Amino acid sequence: MKLSKKWLSDFVDINSGEKEFADAMTMSGSKVEGWEKEGSGLAGIVVGHIESVERIENSQRLSLCIADVGTAEPLGIVTGAANVKAGDYVPVALDGSTIYSGKRITAGMIRGVFSGGMLCSLAELGLSINDFPYACEDGIFILGEDCVCQPGLDIHEAIGLNDTVFEFEITSNRPDCLSVAGLAREAAATFRIPMKEPLPRFDSNDENVDDYIKIIVSDKEKCARYVGAVVKNVSIEPSPRWMRERLRASGVRPINNIVDITNYVMLEYGQPMHAFDIRTIEGGMIDVRTARQGEKITLLDGSEKTLDTDILVIADAVKPIAVAGIMGGEFSSIAPDTSVVVFESACFNAASVRNTSKKIGVRTESSSRFEKGLSACGCLAAEYRALELINILCAGEVVGQVADIGRFCDGEATVPFDPDWTNRFIGINLDAGEQAEILRRIGFTVEGGQVKVPHYRGDIEGLEDIAEEVARFYGFEKIPNRPLAGIADGRLTPLQHFEKLICGTLLACGLNEVQTYSFISPKAYDKIALATDSPLRDSVVIINPLGEDTSVMRTTALPSMLDVVARNLNFKNDEASFFELATVYYPLGFDRLPQEKQRLVLGMYGPQNDFYALKGVVEAVMKAAGIRQYEISPADDNPSYHPGRCAKLTLSGKLLACFGEVHPAVLTRCSIEQRVCCADIDFDALFANRNLNKAYQPLPKYPAAERDLALICDKNTPSAVLADAIQAAAGPLLESIRLFDVYEGAQLPQGKKSLAYHLILRCQDRTLNDEETDVIIQKIIAELGRINVLLR
């Protein structure tokens, strides 16, 4: 919304500078995006009085003009324009001046004649024939009677280029601010100054409007109010300069006095208007109705539109003459010989105008206001203002009184007035009197514990809106900064800390984190060989899936991990390892949300990523969680894994994880042609059994005794059995035990294997000597012998 400072001064007296005004308006809620002084690109251009014009010898069209520019001596200026004569007042760009295009004018010789400057056209001043209709569009601009013709006077003062135009950003909930009067109300409240609101008055004759036109509103749902007035003996002329200047400053092109009045009232009051040539209205009637299917109308912009029954139109007895709230028809427009006009001021339904605008692809200044929702109370005042301007411009004779059809004005809305609630909501301490005074400044009425809302403030609905108005004009910058009460400081939950710990551990082990969709295909369960009666096949079904591949919510994340492996193999990644902290979903019935659980899924493949590499990662996870007393044993009951290369990890007899090589048949169904190792860990159980308390333990004072034992046992004997026996025999003196070699070959008896362990023995109060260490080793060998394990 562009606002002329001159126009604003009709309503409020603003004495502040541009920046102070813009800052204050912005802080009170009416954001000023910028401002510009009219003619700011012009410099050094003055009024010149042409004293004589002489043709330059040996030139067909150049002339030397002698002009009085307010200096001691007249100035000679060479021009090629043919419309300049002695006695004219013209704009003169002096030596060193700047014209609208940014070009700098300098004095110099032209055809051997010195020219001290340049005579300017409208275009060189940034103007057009619409700004000064009497001017010559292609020649030099000859100043008319509406200009100040004083030699040497700055051109800004002479032709009225001395206004400041502010650009406001108006939000969609404030259509009242799409007007000079609306912004004047905001300015008056912001600067605590009175607002001048003169009531429009007009003179009319004693005739009856009904003798000229009959108005019918057939669709009262889409047209709440329709006000019409007739003006006869109309004289179509250019508008006076003051009106053209204000329209130009607001970004509207002046056309003629009648059309300009409708645009002027729209900009001043925010109420769109339209004018019809009564000669084009057939049957002597206006009917506000919905269009008939297939009706057509040619709009003022020349475009033809086909209408339907959802579109509201202004029609005569035969045809549509305007699309309501958007644009008039070309046929009914104001012509140079128009003598009788009908002025329209109406309130059209916001949704109807918005839908019609989208449907026909036309958006105008009128539609942009109607679609935000205007009050029916503003129609009559706008009509009166238009008729007042008819009187001021002597543009015609007003016929009788206006015709006013429909709902005149709803009662004022009321909202409770609760100063204490407002103070708590905003965080300030204003007494009821101060709050009431702020509300009165913006047109509200406070009485009896209620706030009466003016008709033009349709955005005010509740206590929060009242509080916002108080805050705006109290000053947002005055509200103290306080932290919100009752809000906890931001921090990670224990679960989030644990997730970061485990993910960091896996990243340190060289794995890459992935994230996959929670939606999978039911066929994925077949791929991983789930039993037909497995409870994991009971999935949450998506009602409206994107496709079969995303039709159920997963109960296991193994298929997703195998998809990641297959995709990376297709990308020729020969070796990789991944992990995902995945959510799985178990249905609890149609009337309940599914149960969500977290699983930690690992996947790896490549020459270095075998079963033992995966086992090491799983053990690293357990160590990071602080879980020590767990058992790892063979598992052959999981159909997704290789029966001889799969293990389960249990804690207090409960399954915590399953890991190993994926079954070759599963890999084939997943289009994977090499070994893949995966692990599926119950992350919720891992979190529940975590032990992150670290007790202080001083560094050992005495050296350790280290020994290596190579043992022969049955091929099917788990390493954990030997480790447990060694631990039991050595007792507390065994600080650590580590399996570092596994051997199966021809040097061993058939069905046997060799396991090599590295033992660290330490005593906390003395140094173990060789004899004591040998005694412990012999006890270990004896214990191992009882389970048929021999020293190699």
C-alpha positions in Angstrom: 0.0 0.0 0.0 1.5 3.3 -1.1 0.7 6.3 1.1 1.1 10.0 0.1 2.3 12.1 3.0 0.3 15.1 1.5 -2.8 13.0 1.4 -2.2 11.7 5.0 -2.0 15.3 6.2 -5.7 15.7 5.3 -6.5 13.4 8.3 -3.5 13.9 10.7 -0.9 16.5 11.2 2.5 14.7 11.2 5.5 16.8 12.0 8.1 14.1 12.3 10.7 13.3 9.6 10.4 10.3 7.2 12.6 8.0 9.2 11.0 8.8 12.5 7.5 8.3 11.0 8.5 5.0 9.4 10.1 3.6 12.5 7.2 4.6 14.8 4.6 3.1 12.4 6.6 -0.1 12.0 7.0 -0.5 15.8 3.2 -0.1 16.3 2.4 -2.8 13.8 2.1 -1.0 10.4 5.3 -2.0 8.7 6.9 0.6 6.4 9.0 -1.2 3.8 10.5 2.1 2.6 9.8 5.6 1.3 10.7 7.8 -1.6 10.6 11.5 -2.3 8.9 12.2 -5.7 11.3 13.4 -8.3 14.3 12.3 -6.2 16.2 11.5 -9.4 15.8 15.1 -10.7 18.4 17.7 -9.8 19.2 21.2 -11.1 16.0 21.6 -13.2 14.2 24.9 -12.9 11.3 26.8 -14.5 12.4 28.8 -17.6 10.4 31.6 -19.4 11.0 31.6 -23.1 11.7 35.1 -24.2 12.5 34.4 -27.9 12.9 31.5 -30.3 15.2 31.8 -33.4 16.0 29.3 -36.0 19.7 28.3 -36.2 21.3 28.9 -39.6 22.2 25.9 -41.7 19.9 23.7 -39.5 16.5 22.4 -40.6 15.0 21.9 -37.1 17.3 23.3 -34.4 16.3 26.5 -32.7 18.0 28.8 -30.1 15.7 29.6 -27.2 16.5 32.6 -24.9 15.1 31.7 -21.5 14.8 33.6 -18.2 15.9 31.0 -15.6 16.0 33.4 -12.7 19.7 34.4 -13.2 21.1 37.8 -13.9 21.4 37.1 -17.6 19.0 35.0 -19.8 20.3 31.6 -20.9 20.6 30.4 -24.5 19.4 26.8 -25.0 19.4 24.9 -28.3 16.4 22.6 -28.9 15.0 20.5 -31.7 11.4 20.7 -30.4 8.9 22.4 -32.6 6.2 23.1 -30.0 8.1 25.9 -28.1 7.3 29.6 -28.6 8.0 32.8 -26.9 6.0 33.3 -23.7 6.0 29.6 -22.7 7.1 28.4 -19.3 9.2 25.2 -19.6 11.4 22.9 -17.5 15.1 23.8 -18.0 17.9 21.4 -17.1 20.9 23.6 -16.3 24.5 22.8 -16.7 25.4 19.8 -14.3 21.7 18.8 -13.7 20.3 15.3 -13.7 17.2 14.1 -15.5 14.9 11.1 -14.7 17.0 8.6 -16.7 20.1 9.5 -14.6 21.8 11.3 -17.4 23.9 14.3 -16.5 23.3 17.4 -18.6 26.3 19.6 -19.5 26.6 22.9 -21.4 28.3 22.8 -24.8 28.5 23.8 -28.4 25.8 22.6 -30.8 26.2 23.4 -34.5 28.5 26.3 -33.5 26.0 27.7 -31.0 26.5 27.6 -27.2 23.7 25.8 -25.3 23.6 26.3 -21.6 21.3 23.4 -20.8 18.3 21.4 -22.1 14.6 21.9 -22.3 12.8 18.9 -20.9 9.9 16.7 -22.0 7.5 14.9 -19.7 9.5 11.7 -20.1 12.7 13.4 -19.1 10.9 14.3 -15.8 9.7 10.8 -15.3 6.1 11.8 -16.1 3.5 11.0 -18.7 0.5 12.4 -20.5 -1.7 10.9 -17.7 -0.1 13.3 -15.2 -0.6 16.4 -17.4 -3.2 15.6 -20.0 -2.8 19.0 -21.7 0.9 18.5 -22.4 2.5 17.4 -25.7 3.6 13.8 -25.3 6.4 14.0 -27.8 7.6 17.6 -27.4 8.8 19.9 -24.6 6.5 20.1 -21.6 4.8 23.5 -21.6 3.7 24.3 -18.1 0.0 25.1 -17.7 -2.1 27.2 -15.4 -2.0 24.5 -12.7 1.8 24.9 -12.3 3.7 27.7 -10.5 5.2 29.6 -13.5 8.1 31.5 -11.8 11.5 31.7 -13.6 14.2 30.0 -11.6 11.8 28.1 -9.3 12.8 24.4 -8.7 10.8 22.1 -10.9 9.7 20.0 -7.9 7.8 23.0 -6.4 6.5 24.2 -9.8 4.7 21.0 -10.9 4.0 19.4 -7.5 6.8 16.8 -7.4 7.3 17.5 -3.7 5.5 14.7 -2.0 6.9 11.7 0.0 5.4 8.3 -0.7 5.6 5.6 2.0 5.3 1.9 1.1 3.4 -0.2 3.7 3.3 -4.0 4.0 -0.4 -4.6 4.9 -1.2 -8.1 6.3 -4.3 -9.9 5.1 -6.2 -9.5 8.3 -6.1 -5.7 8.1 -8.0 -4.6 5.0 -8.9 -1.4 6.8 -5.3 -0.3 6.4 -5.5 -0.6 2.6 -6.7 3.1 2.7 -5.4 6.5 3.6 -8.0 6.8 6.4 -7.1 3.5 7.9 -3.4 4.3 8.0 -4.3 7.8 9.3 -6.1 6.1 12.3 -2.9 4.0 12.9 -0.7 7.1 12.7 -3.0 9.1 15.0 -2.9 6.3 17.6 0.9 5.9 17.2 1.7 9.6 17.7 -1.1 10.4 20.1 -2.6 13.1 18.0 -6.2 13.8 17.0 -7.6 12.5 13.7 -9.6 14.8 11.4 -12.6 12.9 10.1 -14.8 15.3 8.2 -18.2 13.9 7.2 -18.7 14.0 3.5 -21.5 16.3 2.3 -23.0 16.9 -1.1 -25.7 18.9 -2.8 -28.4 17.2 -4.9 -31.5 18.0 -6.8 -35.1 17.0 -5.9 -35.4 14.2 -8.4 -35.9 10.5 -7.6 -33.1 8.0 -8.3 -35.8 5.4 -9.1 -36.8 7.4 -12.1 -33.4 6.7 -13.6 -32.5 3.3 -12.4 -34.0 0.4 -10.4 -31.7 -1.6 -8.2 -32.4 -5.3 -7.3 -30.2 -7.6 -5.2 -31.2 -11.1 -6.1 -28.3 -12.9 -4.3 -28.3 -11.4 -0.8 -25.8 -14.1 0.4 -23.0 -12.8 -1.9 -24.0 -9.1 -1.8 -24.8 -7.9 1.7 -25.3 -4.3 0.7 -25.6 -2.3 -2.6 -25.6 1.5 -2.6 -26.2 3.3 -5.9 -26.3 7.0 -6.9 -27.0 8.8 -10.2 -25.2 11.8 -11.5 -26.5 13.7 -14.6 -25.1 16.4 -16.7 -21.7 14.9 -16.4 -18.7 16.6 -18.0 -15.9 14.1 -18.8 -12.6 16.0 -18.2 -9.2 15.4 -16.8 -9.1 15.6 -13.0 -7.5 18.5 -11.3 -3.8 18.4 -10.6 -4.1 17.7 -6.9 -6.1 14.6 -7.6 -3.8 13.4 -10.3 -0.8 13.9 -8.1 -2.3 11.8 -5.3 -3.4 9.0 -7.6 0.1 9.0 -9.2 1.7 8.8 -5.8 -0.5 5.8 -5.0 0.5 4.0 -8.1 -2.8 4.6 -10.0 -2.9 6.0 -13.5 -5.3 9.0 -13.8 -7.9 8.5 -16.6 -10.7 11.1 -16.3 -12.6 12.8 -13.5 -15.3 10.2 -13.1 -13.1 7.1 -13.1 -10.5 9.0 -11.0 -13.2 9.7 -8.4 -13.9 6.0 -7.9 -10.2 5.2 -7.6 -9.7 8.1 -5.3 -12.5 7.0 -2.9 -11.2 3.5 -2.9 -7.7 4.6 -1.9 -9.0 7.1 0.6 -11.7 5.0 2.3 -10.7 1.5 1.3 -14.1 0.9 -0.3 -13.9 -0.1 -4.0 -16.4 1.7 -6.3 -17.4 1.5 -9.9 -19.1 3.9 -12.4 -21.5 2.8 -15.2 -22.6 4.8 -18.2 -26.4 4.6 -17.8 -26.9 4.6 -21.6 -25.5 1.0 -21.7 -27.8 -0.3 -18.9 -30.7 -2.0 -20.7 -34.1 -2.1 -19.2 -33.3 0.7 -16.7 -32.3 -1.7 -14.0 -29.4 -3.2 -12.1 -29.6 -6.7 -10.8 -27.0 -8.2 -8.5 -27.3 -11.9 -9.3 -25.2 -15.0 -10.1 -24.3 -15.5 -13.7 -26.1 -17.9 -16.0 -24.1 -20.8 -17.2 -22.2 -19.9 -20.3 -22.8 -16.1 -20.2 -19.9 -14.0 -21.5 -18.6 -10.6 -20.7 -15.7 -8.5 -22.1 -13.9 -6.8 -19.3 -12.3 -3.3 -19.2 -8.9 -4.9 -20.0 -10.3 -6.3 -23.3 -10.4 -9.9 -22.1 -13.5 -12.0 -22.7 -14.6 -14.3 -19.9 -17.1 -17.1 -19.9 -19.1 -17.2 -16.6 -20.8 -19.9 -14.6 -23.5 -20.0 -11.9 -21.0 -19.6 -9.1 -19.9 -16.1 -10.3 -21.7 -13.0 -9.0 -22.3 -10.3 -11.6 -23.8 -6.9 -11.9 -26.4 -7.2 -14.7 -29.0 -5.2 -16.5 -32.2 -6.7 -17.8 -30.3 -8.6 -20.5 -26.6 -9.1 -19.8 -23.8 -8.8 -17.2 -22.2 -5.4 -17.1 -19.6 -6.2 -14.5 -18.1 -9.0 -12.5 -18.9 -8.1 -8.9 -16.0 -6.9 -6.9 -13.4 -7.5 -9.7 -13.8 -5.5 -12.9 -16.5 -3.7 -14.9 -17.5 -4.6 -18.5 -16.0 -2.7 -21.4 -19.4 -2.0 -22.9 -20.6 -0.1 -19.8 -17.5 1.9 -19.3 -17.3 5.7 -19.1 -16.9 7.3 -22.5 -15.9 10.9 -23.5 -19.6 11.6 -24.3 -21.1 10.0 -21.2 -23.6 12.4 -19.6 -25.3 10.3 -16.9 -23.5 7.8 -14.6 -24.4 5.4 -11.9 -22.0 5.1 -9.0 -21.8 1.8 -7.2 -20.6 1.1 -3.7 -21.3 -2.4 -2.4 -20.2 -5.1 0.0 -19.6 -8.4 -1.7 -18.8 -11.8 0.0 -15.1 -12.2 0.4 -15.0 -15.9 -0.5 -17.1 -15.3 -3.6 -14.8 -12.6 -4.8 -11.7 -14.7 -4.1 -13.0 -17.8 -5.9 -14.2 -15.7 -8.9 -10.9 -14.0 -9.1 -9.0 -17.3 -9.3 -11.6 -18.8 -11.7 -11.4 -16.0 -14.3 -7.7 -15.3 -13.7 -8.2 -11.6 -12.9 -7.0 -9.8 -9.7 -7.5 -6.1 -9.2 -7.1 -3.5 -6.5 -10.8 -3.9 -5.9 -10.7 -7.7 -5.6 -7.7 -7.6 -3.3 -9.7 -5.6 -0.8 -13.0 -7.4 -1.1 -11.4 -10.9 -0.7 -9.9 -9.8 2.7 -13.4 -9.0 4.0 -14.9 -5.5 4.1 -17.6 -4.2 6.4 -21.0 -3.3 4.9 -20.9 -0.2 7.1 -18.4 1.5 4.8 -20.5 1.5 1.7 -22.6 4.6 2.3 -19.8 6.9 3.5 -17.8 6.0 0.4 -20.8 6.8 -1.9 -21.3 10.1 -0.1 -17.6 11.0 -0.5 -17.8 10.3 -4.3 -20.8 12.6 -4.6 -19.0 15.2 -2.6 -16.1 15.1 -5.0 -18.6 15.4 -7.9 -19.6 18.7 -6.3 -16.0 19.8 -5.6 -14.9 19.1 -9.2 -18.2 20.5 -10.7 -18.3 17.3 -12.7 -22.1 16.9 -12.7 -25.5 17.2 -10.9 -26.3 14.7 -8.2 -29.8 13.2 -8.6 -31.8 13.1 -5.3 -30.7 10.7 -2.6 -28.8 7.4 -2.9 -30.5 4.0 -3.3 -29.4 1.8 -0.4 -30.3 -1.9 -0.7 -29.6 -4.8 1.7 -28.2 -5.1 5.3 -27.1 -1.6 6.3 -24.7 -2.4 9.2 -24.4 -5.2 11.8 -24.2 -4.2 15.4 -20.7 -3.6 16.8 -19.0 -6.8 18.0 -18.1 -6.9 21.7 -15.2 -8.5 23.5 -14.7 -8.8 27.3 -12.4 -6.2 28.8 -10.1 -7.9 31.3 -7.1 -5.7 32.1 -5.6 -8.2 34.6 -5.7 -11.0 32.0 -4.1 -8.7 29.4 -1.3 -7.8 31.8 -0.5 -11.5 32.5 -0.7 -12.3 28.8 1.7 -9.6 27.7 3.9 -9.4 30.7 3.4 -5.8 31.6 1.6 -3.8 34.4 -0.8 -1.3 33.0 -3.9 -0.2 34.9 -7.4 -0.5 33.4 -7.5 3.3 32.6 -4.3 3.2 30.6 -5.4 0.2 28.6 -8.8 1.8 28.0 -7.1 4.9 26.7 -5.0 3.0 24.2 -8.1 1.2 22.9 -10.0 4.5 22.6 -7.2 6.0 20.6 -7.8 3.3 17.9 -11.5 3.7 17.7 -12.7 1.2 20.3 -15.3 1.9 23.0 -14.8 0.6 26.5 -17.7 0.6 28.9 -19.3 -1.8 31.3 -16.5 -4.4 31.2 -16.9 -4.7 27.5 -15.0 -3.5 24.5 -17.1 -2.4 21.5 -15.1 -3.1 18.3 -15.5 -0.7 15.3 -17.1 -2.2 12.2 -13.9 -1.9 10.2 -11.9 -4.2 12.6 -13.2 -7.6 11.7 -10.0 -9.2 12.9 -10.8 -8.5 16.5 -12.5 -11.6 18.0 -11.2 -12.4 21.5 -9.1 -11.4 24.5 -5.9 -12.2 22.7 -6.7 -9.6 20.0 -7.4 -6.9 22.5 -4.1 -7.7 24.2 -2.3 -7.4 20.9 -3.8 -3.9 20.4 -2.7 -2.8 23.8 0.8 -4.2 23.3 1.1 -2.5 19.9 0.5 1.0 21.1 2.0 0.5 24.6 5.2 -0.4 22.6 6.6 -3.8 22.0 10.1 -2.4 22.7 8.9 -1.5 26.3 7.8 -5.1 27.2 10.6 -6.6 29.4 12.3 -9.7 28.3 11.5 -12.6 30.6 12.0 -16.3 30.2 8.7 -18.2 29.8 7.6 -19.4 33.2 7.2 -23.1 33.7 9.3 -24.1 30.7 12.2 -26.5 31.6 15.7 -25.8 30.3 16.6 -27.7 27.2 18.6 -30.8 27.7 18.9 -34.3 26.4 16.9 -37.1 28.1 18.8 -40.2 29.5 17.6 -42.1 26.4 18.9 -39.5 24.0 22.3 -39.5 25.9 22.4 -43.3 25.6 21.5 -43.2 21.9 24.4 -40.7 21.3 26.8 -43.0 23.3 25.9 -46.2 21.3 25.9 -44.4 17.9 29.2 -42.8 18.8 30.7 -46.2 19.7 29.5 -47.7 16.4 30.9 -44.8 14.4 34.2 -45.3 16.2 34.1 -48.9 15.1 34.0 -47.8 11.5 30.3 -48.3 10.8 28.2 -45.8 8.8 24.7 -44.8 10.1 21.8 -45.2 7.8 18.1 -44.3 8.0 15.5 -46.3 6.1 11.7 -46.0 5.7 9.5 -47.6 8.4 7.2 -48.8 5.6 8.0 -52.0 3.8 6.3 -54.6 1.6 4.7 -57.7 3.2 6.8 -59.8 0.7 9.9 -58.7 2.7 8.9 -61.2 5.4 9.1 -64.0 2.8 12.5 -62.8 1.7 14.0 -63.3 5.2 12.2 -66.7 5.6 9.9 -65.8 8.5 7.6 -68.7 9.5 4.1 -68.3 8.2 2.8 -68.4 11.8 5.5 -65.9 13.1 4.0 -63.1 15.2 6.3 -60.7 13.3 4.1 -61.2 10.2 1.2 -59.4 12.1 1.9 -55.8 10.8 0.2 -52.5 11.0 -1.4 -52.0 7.5 -1.4 -48.6 5.9 -4.9 -47.7 4.7 -3.9 -45.5 1.7 -0.3 -46.6 0.9 1.8 -45.1 -2.0 2.2 -48.7 -3.3 2.7 -52.3 -2.2 6.3 -51.7 -1.4 5.2 -49.3 1.4 1.9 -50.9 2.5 2.8 -52.2 6.0 4.8 -50.8 8.9 7.8 -53.1 9.7 8.0 -55.4 12.7 11.7 -56.2 12.0 14.4 -54.0 10.5 16.4 -56.8 8.9 14.8 -56.5 5.4 15.6 -52.7 5.4 19.3 -53.4 6.3 19.5 -56.1 3.5 18.1 -53.5 1.0 20.9 -51.1 2.0 23.5 -53.8 1.5 22.1 -54.8 -1.9 22.0 -51.2 -3.0 25.6 -50.6 -2.1 26.7 -53.7 -3.8 24.9 -52.5 -6.9 26.9 -49.3 -6.6 30.1 -51.4 -6.7 31.0 -50.8 -3.0 33.1 -53.9 -2.3 33.2 -53.6 1.4 31.0 -51.7 3.9 29.4 -51.8 7.3 26.2 -50.0 8.5 24.0 -49.6 11.5 20.6 -48.2 12.1 18.7 -47.3 15.2 15.3 -48.4 13.8 11.8 -48.2 15.0 9.5 -51.2 14.6 5.8 -51.3 15.1 3.5 -54.0 16.7 -0.3 -53.7 16.3 -2.4 -53.5 19.4 -5.8 -53.5 17.8 -7.8 -51.2 15.5 -8.8 -48.9 18.3 -5.3 -48.4 19.7 -2.1 -46.9 18.3 0.7 -49.5 17.6 3.4 -50.3 20.1 6.7 -48.7 19.0 10.1 -50.3 19.9 13.6 -49.6 19.0 16.0 -52.1 17.4 19.7 -51.6 16.8 20.5 -53.4 13.5 24.0 -53.9 12.2 25.0 -55.0 8.7 28.5 -55.6 7.1 30.0 -57.4 4.2 33.5 -57.7 2.5 36.7 -59.6 3.0 37.4 -58.2 6.5 33.8 -58.2 7.8 33.2 -61.8 8.9 31.3 -63.3 11.9 34.1 -62.5 14.3 34.3 -58.9 13.2 30.6 -58.6 13.8 30.9 -60.3 17.2 33.6 -57.8 18.2 31.3 -54.9 17.3 28.4 -56.4 19.3 30.8 -56.9 22.3 31.9 -53.2 21.9 28.3 -52.2 22.1 27.8 -54.2 25.3 30.9 -52.7 26.8 29.7 -49.2 26.0 26.4 -50.0 27.7 28.3 -51.2 30.8 26.8 -54.7 30.5 29.4 -57.4 31.6 27.5 -60.6 32.7 26.1 -61.7 29.4 26.3 -65.1 27.5 27.0 -65.8 23.9 25.9 -69.2 22.6 25.1 -70.8 19.2 21.7 -70.3 17.8 20.2 -72.5 15.1 16.5 -71.6 15.4 16.5 -68.3 13.5 15.6 -69.0 9.8 17.0 -65.7 8.6 20.6 -66.7 9.6 23.0 -69.5 8.6 22.3 -72.4 11.1 26.0 -73.0 11.8 27.2 -69.4 11.9 24.7 -67.7 14.1 24.9 -66.8 17.8 22.5 -65.3 20.4 23.4 -63.0 23.3 21.4 -63.5 26.4 21.3 -61.5 29.7 19.9 -63.3 32.8 18.3 -65.9 30.5 16.5 -63.3 28.3 17.4 -62.9 24.6 19.1 -59.5 24.0 20.5 -59.9 20.5 20.9 -62.3 17.6 23.8 -62.0 15.1 25.7 -64.0 12.5 25.9 -64.7 8.8 22.6 -64.3 6.9 21.2 -67.5 5.4 22.4 -68.0 1.8 18.8 -68.6 0.6 17.8 -65.2 2.1 20.7 -63.5 0.4 19.7 -65.1 -3.0 16.1 -63.7 -2.6 17.6 -60.3 -1.8 19.8 -60.5 -5.0 23.0 -60.5 -2.9 25.8 -62.8 -4.1 28.3 -62.7 -1.2 28.4 -63.3 2.5 26.7 -60.7 4.7 26.7 -60.6 8.5 23.9 -58.9 10.4 23.0 -58.3 14.1 19.6 -57.5 15.6 19.8 -56.0 19.1 16.9 -55.1 21.3 17.8 -51.5 22.0 15.0 -51.0 24.6 16.3 -53.9 26.7 19.9 -52.7 26.2 18.9 -49.3 27.6 16.9 -50.8 30.5 20.0 -53.0 31.5 22.6 -50.3 31.0 25.2 -49.7 33.8 27.0 -46.4 33.1 28.2 -45.9 36.7 32.0 -46.0 36.7 33.7 -46.7 40.0 37.1 -45.3 40.6 39.9 -47.8 40.4 43.5 -46.8 41.0 46.3 -47.7 38.6 47.9 -51.0 39.6 51.1 -50.7 41.7 52.5 -54.1 40.9 53.5 -55.6 37.6 51.3 -58.3 35.9 52.3 -61.8 34.9 51.3 -62.7 31.4 50.9 -66.2 29.9 49.7 -67.8 26.7 47.8 -71.1 26.7 47.1 -73.1 23.5 44.3 -75.7 24.2 42.9 -78.6 22.2 39.2 -79.2 22.5 36.3 -80.7 20.6 35.5 -78.8 17.4 32.0 -78.0 18.6 33.0 -76.8 22.0 32.3 -73.0 22.4 35.1 -70.7 23.4 33.0 -69.4 26.2 33.1 -72.8 28.0 36.9 -72.7 28.1 37.0 -69.1 29.2 34.5 -69.8 32.0 36.7 -72.7 33.2 39.8 -70.6 33.2 38.1 -67.8 35.1 36.8 -70.3 37.7 40.3 -71.8 38.2 42.3 -68.6 38.4 39.9 -66.7 40.6 40.4 -63.0 41.3 44.0 -63.1 40.3 42.9 -63.3 36.6 42.7 -59.8 35.4 41.8 -60.5 31.7 41.5 -63.3 29.2 41.6 -62.8 25.4 41.2 -65.4 22.6 43.8 -64.6 20.0 44.0 -67.6 17.8 41.7 -70.4 16.4 43.3 -73.3 14.4 41.8 -76.3 12.7 44.1 -78.4 10.5 46.0 -81.6 9.7 48.3 -81.3 12.8 45.3 -81.9 15.1 43.3 -85.0 15.6 40.1 -85.3 13.6 37.2 -83.4 15.2 39.5 -81.2 17.2 40.4 -77.5 17.2 43.0 -75.3 18.9 42.1 -72.2 20.9 44.9 -69.9 22.1 44.3 -67.5 25.0 46.4 -64.7 26.4 46.1 -64.4 30.2 47.0 -61.5 32.5 47.4 -62.3 36.2 47.9 -59.6 38.8 47.9 -59.4 42.6 46.8 -56.1 44.2 49.2 -56.2 47.2 52.4 -57.8 45.9 54.2 -59.0 42.8 53.4 -62.5 41.7 56.6 -64.6 41.3 57.0 -67.4 38.7 56.3 -70.2 41.2 52.9 -68.6 42.2 52.1 -68.0 38.6 52.9 -71.6 37.6 50.7 -72.9 40.4 47.7 -70.9 39.0 48.4 -72.2 35.5 48.5 -75.8 36.7 45.2 -75.3 38.5 43.7 -74.0 35.2 45.1 -77.0 33.2 43.6 -79.3 35.8 40.2 -77.6 35.6 40.3 -77.8 31.8 41.2 -81.4 31.9 37.9 -82.2 33.7 36.0 -81.0 30.6 38.3 -82.9 28.2 40.4 -79.9 27.2 44.1 -80.6 26.8 47.2 -78.4 26.7 48.6 -78.4 23.2 
